[in-house]
Amino acid sequence: MPAEGRENPLLKKGIFDAFFKKKSLTKNICTDPVFDDAAIEAILNASDGTARVISKLCNASLVIGHSQSAGRITSDIVIQAINDITLG
């Protein structure tokens, strides 16, 4: 958790968006966003900006989304991933 009064740079949505845009473009996966805005917000809120937790939630969300043949990761999928991780 960041020191009192200091903003955690991982919480800045622009950095989060840039990370996923770069990752998807460099891997030639797709050009459309994989996570919708509400899903990104849910991940940021649940992770408190901790990179390891962000990665874990993203991976779990992608697995769930794939199993549901989802075209995009939504906040409902992220919430299911959060529940799976915290209850599992």
VMD Tcl script that builds the backbone (N, CA, C; Angstrom):
set m [mol new atoms 264]
animate dup $m
set s [atomselect $m all]
$s set {name element resname resid chain x y z} {
  {N N MET 1 A 0.849 -1.170 0.000}
  {CA C MET 1 A 0.000 0.000 0.000}
  {C C MET 1 A 0.901 1.241 0.000}
  {N N PRO 2 A 0.554 2.287 -0.772}
  {CA C PRO 2 A 1.420 3.457 -0.849}
  {C C PRO 2 A 1.459 4.222 0.463}
  {N N ALA 3 A 2.549 4.960 0.648}
  {CA C ALA 3 A 2.690 5.784 1.848}
  {C C ALA 3 A 1.592 6.833 1.892}
  {N N GLU 4 A 1.256 7.255 3.094}
  {CA C GLU 4 A 0.199 8.245 3.293}
  {C C GLU 4 A 0.483 9.489 2.454}
  {N N GLY 5 A -0.510 9.925 1.691}
  {CA C GLY 5 A -0.387 11.137 0.899}
  {C C GLY 5 A 0.252 10.934 -0.469}
  {N N ARG 6 A 0.766 9.737 -0.746}
  {CA C ARG 6 A 1.374 9.466 -2.043}
  {C C ARG 6 A 0.420 8.642 -2.880}
  {N N GLU 7 A 0.277 9.040 -4.127}
  {CA C GLU 7 A -0.622 8.323 -5.024}
  {C C GLU 7 A 0.111 7.150 -5.654}
  {N N ASN 8 A -0.523 5.999 -5.663}
  {CA C ASN 8 A 0.065 4.826 -6.284}
  {C C ASN 8 A -0.093 4.957 -7.800}
  {N N PRO 9 A 1.006 4.927 -8.560}
  {CA C PRO 9 A 0.898 5.129 -10.006}
  {C C PRO 9 A 0.099 4.043 -10.708}
  {N N LEU 10 A 0.001 2.844 -10.128}
  {CA C LEU 10 A -0.778 1.791 -10.766}
  {C C LEU 10 A -2.270 2.082 -10.733}
  {N N LEU 11 A -2.686 2.981 -9.840}
  {CA C LEU 11 A -4.101 3.319 -9.769}
  {C C LEU 11 A -4.515 4.280 -10.868}
  {N N LYS 12 A -3.566 4.866 -11.560}
  {CA C LYS 12 A -3.901 5.781 -12.638}
  {C C LYS 12 A -4.415 4.967 -13.816}
  {N N LYS 13 A -5.652 5.209 -14.176}
  {CA C LYS 13 A -6.291 4.429 -15.229}
  {C C LYS 13 A -5.520 4.506 -16.537}
  {N N GLY 14 A -4.905 5.641 -16.825}
  {CA C GLY 14 A -4.157 5.791 -18.066}
  {C C GLY 14 A -3.019 4.807 -18.174}
  {N N ILE 15 A -2.333 4.548 -17.073}
  {CA C ILE 15 A -1.235 3.585 -17.081}
  {C C ILE 15 A -1.778 2.182 -17.298}
  {N N PHE 16 A -2.879 1.876 -16.635}
  {CA C PHE 16 A -3.518 0.565 -16.778}
  {C C PHE 16 A -3.936 0.345 -18.231}
  {N N ASP 17 A -4.584 1.364 -18.821}
  {CA C ASP 17 A -5.014 1.280 -20.219}
  {C C ASP 17 A -3.826 1.120 -21.155}
  {N N ALA 18 A -2.778 1.902 -20.922}
  {CA C ALA 18 A -1.593 1.843 -21.779}
  {C C ALA 18 A -0.940 0.474 -21.710}
  {N N PHE 19 A -0.897 -0.114 -20.527}
  {CA C PHE 19 A -0.315 -1.443 -20.354}
  {C C PHE 19 A -1.043 -2.461 -21.218}
  {N N PHE 20 A -2.383 -2.463 -21.143}
  {CA C PHE 20 A -3.147 -3.439 -21.898}
  {C C PHE 20 A -3.119 -3.154 -23.393}
  {N N LYS 21 A -3.114 -1.882 -23.780}
  {CA C LYS 21 A -3.051 -1.544 -25.195}
  {C C LYS 21 A -1.724 -2.018 -25.772}
  {N N LYS 22 A -0.629 -1.742 -25.085}
  {CA C LYS 22 A 0.687 -2.154 -25.561}
  {C C LYS 22 A 0.772 -3.672 -25.629}
  {N N LYS 23 A 0.275 -4.338 -24.587}
  {CA C LYS 23 A 0.340 -5.792 -24.544}
  {C C LYS 23 A -0.454 -6.421 -25.693}
  {N N SER 24 A -1.655 -5.908 -25.951}
  {CA C SER 24 A -2.476 -6.510 -27.003}
  {C C SER 24 A -1.938 -6.186 -28.388}
  {N N LEU 25 A -1.378 -4.979 -28.571}
  {CA C LEU 25 A -0.859 -4.624 -29.882}
  {C C LEU 25 A 0.462 -5.324 -30.179}
  {N N THR 26 A 1.319 -5.482 -29.167}
  {CA C THR 26 A 2.608 -6.125 -29.420}
  {C C THR 26 A 2.447 -7.628 -29.612}
  {N N LYS 27 A 1.416 -8.203 -29.063}
  {CA C LYS 27 A 1.168 -9.638 -29.229}
  {C C LYS 27 A 0.236 -9.915 -30.408}
  {N N ASN 28 A -0.249 -8.858 -31.078}
  {CA C ASN 28 A -1.180 -8.988 -32.204}
  {C C ASN 28 A -2.420 -9.793 -31.834}
  {N N ILE 29 A -2.868 -9.631 -30.606}
  {CA C ILE 29 A -4.044 -10.364 -30.145}
  {C C ILE 29 A -5.306 -9.750 -30.741}
  {N N CYS 30 A -5.507 -8.464 -30.498}
  {CA C CYS 30 A -6.676 -7.774 -31.021}
  {C C CYS 30 A -6.471 -6.273 -30.893}
  {N N THR 31 A -7.330 -5.532 -31.558}
  {CA C THR 31 A -7.235 -4.073 -31.463}
  {C C THR 31 A -8.353 -3.496 -30.606}
  {N N ASP 32 A -9.382 -4.286 -30.327}
  {CA C ASP 32 A -10.478 -3.837 -29.470}
  {C C ASP 32 A -10.120 -4.053 -28.013}
  {N N PRO 33 A -10.614 -3.193 -27.123}
  {CA C PRO 33 A -10.344 -3.395 -25.690}
  {C C PRO 33 A -10.923 -4.731 -25.218}
  {N N VAL 34 A -10.167 -5.431 -24.408}
  {CA C VAL 34 A -10.620 -6.721 -23.878}
  {C C VAL 34 A -11.432 -6.508 -22.610}
  {N N PHE 35 A -11.022 -5.534 -21.779}
  {CA C PHE 35 A -11.708 -5.218 -20.537}
  {C C PHE 35 A -12.515 -3.938 -20.735}
  {N N ASP 36 A -13.807 -3.962 -20.348}
  {CA C ASP 36 A -14.573 -2.714 -20.433}
  {C C ASP 36 A -14.207 -1.802 -19.251}
  {N N ASP 37 A -14.639 -0.545 -19.310}
  {CA C ASP 37 A -14.249 0.443 -18.303}
  {C C ASP 37 A -14.662 0.037 -16.885}
  {N N ALA 38 A -15.857 -0.517 -16.747}
  {CA C ALA 38 A -16.329 -0.934 -15.420}
  {C C ALA 38 A -15.486 -2.090 -14.877}
  {N N ALA 39 A -15.042 -2.970 -15.750}
  {CA C ALA 39 A -14.196 -4.089 -15.327}
  {C C ALA 39 A -12.839 -3.577 -14.840}
  {N N ILE 40 A -12.279 -2.617 -15.560}
  {CA C ILE 40 A -10.994 -2.029 -15.151}
  {C C ILE 40 A -11.144 -1.354 -13.794}
  {N N GLU 41 A -12.225 -0.624 -13.618}
  {CA C GLU 41 A -12.474 0.058 -12.342}
  {C C GLU 41 A -12.604 -0.957 -11.206}
  {N N ALA 42 A -13.304 -2.060 -11.456}
  {CA C ALA 42 A -13.475 -3.094 -10.433}
  {C C ALA 42 A -12.131 -3.722 -10.056}
  {N N ILE 43 A -11.281 -3.960 -11.055}
  {CA C ILE 43 A -9.959 -4.536 -10.786}
  {C C ILE 43 A -9.114 -3.565 -9.963}
  {N N LEU 44 A -9.126 -2.297 -10.352}
  {CA C LEU 44 A -8.340 -1.301 -9.615}
  {C C LEU 44 A -8.822 -1.160 -8.177}
  {N N ASN 45 A -10.126 -1.156 -7.977}
  {CA C ASN 45 A -10.679 -1.032 -6.622}
  {C C ASN 45 A -10.338 -2.250 -5.763}
  {N N ALA 46 A -10.440 -3.438 -6.336}
  {CA C ALA 46 A -10.201 -4.662 -5.568}
  {C C ALA 46 A -8.721 -4.882 -5.283}
  {N N SER 47 A -7.847 -4.357 -6.132}
  {CA C SER 47 A -6.419 -4.636 -5.995}
  {C C SER 47 A -5.662 -3.613 -5.171}
  {N N ASP 48 A -6.256 -2.456 -4.914}
  {CA C ASP 48 A -5.565 -1.354 -4.240}
  {C C ASP 48 A -4.269 -0.992 -4.965}
  {N N GLY 49 A -4.216 -1.259 -6.259}
  {CA C GLY 49 A -3.052 -0.888 -7.057}
  {C C GLY 49 A -1.873 -1.820 -6.949}
  {N N THR 50 A -2.058 -2.961 -6.308}
  {CA C THR 50 A -0.968 -3.927 -6.155}
  {C C THR 50 A -0.831 -4.728 -7.444}
  {N N ALA 51 A 0.348 -4.646 -8.053}
  {CA C ALA 51 A 0.566 -5.260 -9.364}
  {C C ALA 51 A 0.274 -6.760 -9.371}
  {N N ARG 52 A 0.699 -7.455 -8.348}
  {CA C ARG 52 A 0.475 -8.905 -8.298}
  {C C ARG 52 A -1.017 -9.234 -8.255}
  {N N VAL 53 A -1.776 -8.452 -7.497}
  {CA C VAL 53 A -3.221 -8.690 -7.395}
  {C C VAL 53 A -3.904 -8.321 -8.714}
  {N N ILE 54 A -3.472 -7.218 -9.339}
  {CA C ILE 54 A -4.021 -6.841 -10.646}
  {C C ILE 54 A -3.820 -7.987 -11.634}
  {N N SER 55 A -2.612 -8.522 -11.679}
  {CA C SER 55 A -2.305 -9.618 -12.596}
  {C C SER 55 A -3.159 -10.846 -12.303}
  {N N LYS 56 A -3.279 -11.175 -11.034}
  {CA C LYS 56 A -4.071 -12.348 -10.634}
  {C C LYS 56 A -5.542 -12.186 -11.028}
  {N N LEU 57 A -6.091 -10.984 -10.786}
  {CA C LEU 57 A -7.490 -10.730 -11.134}
  {C C LEU 57 A -7.703 -10.721 -12.651}
  {N N CYS 58 A -6.761 -10.150 -13.377}
  {CA C CYS 58 A -6.876 -10.136 -14.840}
  {C C CYS 58 A -6.833 -11.550 -15.399}
  {N N ASN 59 A -5.880 -12.335 -14.921}
  {CA C ASN 59 A -5.781 -13.722 -15.395}
  {C C ASN 59 A -7.039 -14.516 -15.084}
  {N N ALA 60 A -7.534 -14.397 -13.859}
  {CA C ALA 60 A -8.753 -15.120 -13.480}
  {C C ALA 60 A -9.945 -14.643 -14.307}
  {N N SER 61 A -10.019 -13.346 -14.544}
  {CA C SER 61 A -11.117 -12.790 -15.352}
  {C C SER 61 A -11.055 -13.306 -16.784}
  {N N LEU 62 A -9.855 -13.378 -17.336}
  {CA C LEU 62 A -9.705 -13.887 -18.705}
  {C C LEU 62 A -10.102 -15.356 -18.805}
  {N N VAL 63 A -9.750 -16.151 -17.802}
  {CA C VAL 63 A -10.123 -17.574 -17.807}
  {C C VAL 63 A -11.646 -17.715 -17.739}
  {N N ILE 64 A -12.269 -16.950 -16.847}
  {CA C ILE 64 A -13.730 -17.001 -16.716}
  {C C ILE 64 A -14.394 -16.511 -17.997}
  {N N GLY 65 A -13.901 -15.404 -18.533}
  {CA C GLY 65 A -14.462 -14.871 -19.776}
  {C C GLY 65 A -14.365 -15.864 -20.916}
  {N N HIS 66 A -13.228 -16.543 -21.009}
  {CA C HIS 66 A -13.057 -17.552 -22.057}
  {C C HIS 66 A -14.034 -18.705 -21.867}
  {N N SER 67 A -14.201 -19.151 -20.620}
  {CA C SER 67 A -15.116 -20.271 -20.359}
  {C C SER 67 A -16.562 -19.915 -20.677}
  {N N GLN 68 A -16.865 -18.616 -20.635}
  {CA C GLN 68 A -18.222 -18.142 -20.954}
  {C C GLN 68 A -18.336 -17.655 -22.401}
  {N N SER 69 A -17.263 -17.794 -23.166}
  {CA C SER 69 A -17.197 -17.296 -24.551}
  {C C SER 69 A -17.573 -15.818 -24.638}
  {N N ALA 70 A -17.119 -15.061 -23.654}
  {CA C ALA 70 A -17.419 -13.625 -23.608}
  {C C ALA 70 A -16.551 -12.887 -24.617}
  {N N GLY 71 A -17.140 -11.935 -25.299}
  {CA C GLY 71 A -16.402 -11.128 -26.252}
  {C C GLY 71 A -15.585 -10.044 -25.572}
  {N N ARG 72 A -15.970 -9.699 -24.356}
  {CA C ARG 72 A -15.281 -8.657 -23.592}
  {C C ARG 72 A -15.423 -8.996 -22.111}
  {N N ILE 73 A -14.403 -8.646 -21.340}
  {CA C ILE 73 A -14.448 -8.874 -19.895}
  {C C ILE 73 A -15.233 -7.728 -19.265}
  {N N THR 74 A -16.308 -8.083 -18.570}
  {CA C THR 74 A -17.176 -7.107 -17.936}
  {C C THR 74 A -16.948 -7.098 -16.421}
  {N N SER 75 A -17.577 -6.149 -15.764}
  {CA C SER 75 A -17.447 -6.075 -14.307}
  {C C SER 75 A -18.058 -7.311 -13.640}
  {N N ASP 76 A -19.091 -7.885 -14.228}
  {CA C ASP 76 A -19.674 -9.116 -13.657}
  {C C ASP 76 A -18.661 -10.259 -13.656}
  {N N ILE 77 A -17.891 -10.363 -14.722}
  {CA C ILE 77 A -16.865 -11.400 -14.798}
  {C C ILE 77 A -15.771 -11.129 -13.780}
  {N N VAL 78 A -15.371 -9.867 -13.646}
  {CA C VAL 78 A -14.341 -9.501 -12.665}
  {C C VAL 78 A -14.816 -9.804 -11.252}
  {N N ILE 79 A -16.065 -9.493 -10.954}
  {CA C ILE 79 A -16.617 -9.765 -9.615}
  {C C ILE 79 A -16.603 -11.283 -9.350}
  {N N GLN 80 A -16.913 -12.070 -10.376}
  {CA C GLN 80 A -16.854 -13.518 -10.210}
  {C C GLN 80 A -15.397 -13.953 -9.928}
  {N N ALA 81 A -14.446 -13.339 -10.621}
  {CA C ALA 81 A -13.027 -13.663 -10.398}
  {C C ALA 81 A -12.611 -13.269 -8.977}
  {N N ILE 82 A -13.045 -12.105 -8.534}
  {CA C ILE 82 A -12.732 -11.648 -7.169}
  {C C ILE 82 A -13.279 -12.649 -6.153}
  {N N ASN 83 A -14.524 -13.059 -6.349}
  {CA C ASN 83 A -15.139 -14.039 -5.437}
  {C C ASN 83 A -14.400 -15.366 -5.467}
  {N N ASP 84 A -14.016 -15.818 -6.648}
  {CA C ASP 84 A -13.286 -17.085 -6.763}
  {C C ASP 84 A -11.955 -17.017 -6.031}
  {N N ILE 85 A -11.268 -15.893 -6.160}
  {CA C ILE 85 A -9.942 -15.749 -5.538}
  {C C ILE 85 A -10.065 -15.608 -4.024}
  {N N THR 86 A -10.995 -14.786 -3.568}
  {CA C THR 86 A -11.103 -14.551 -2.125}
  {C C THR 86 A -11.745 -15.729 -1.395}
  {N N LEU 87 A -12.618 -16.456 -2.064}
  {CA C LEU 87 A -13.280 -17.594 -1.415}
  {C C LEU 87 A -12.529 -18.897 -1.662}
  {N N GLY 88 A -11.679 -18.905 -2.696}
  {CA C GLY 88 A -10.992 -20.130 -3.078}
  {C C GLY 88 A -9.786 -20.362 -2.297}
}
mol reanalyze $m
mol bondsrecalc $m
mol representation Tube
mol addrep $m
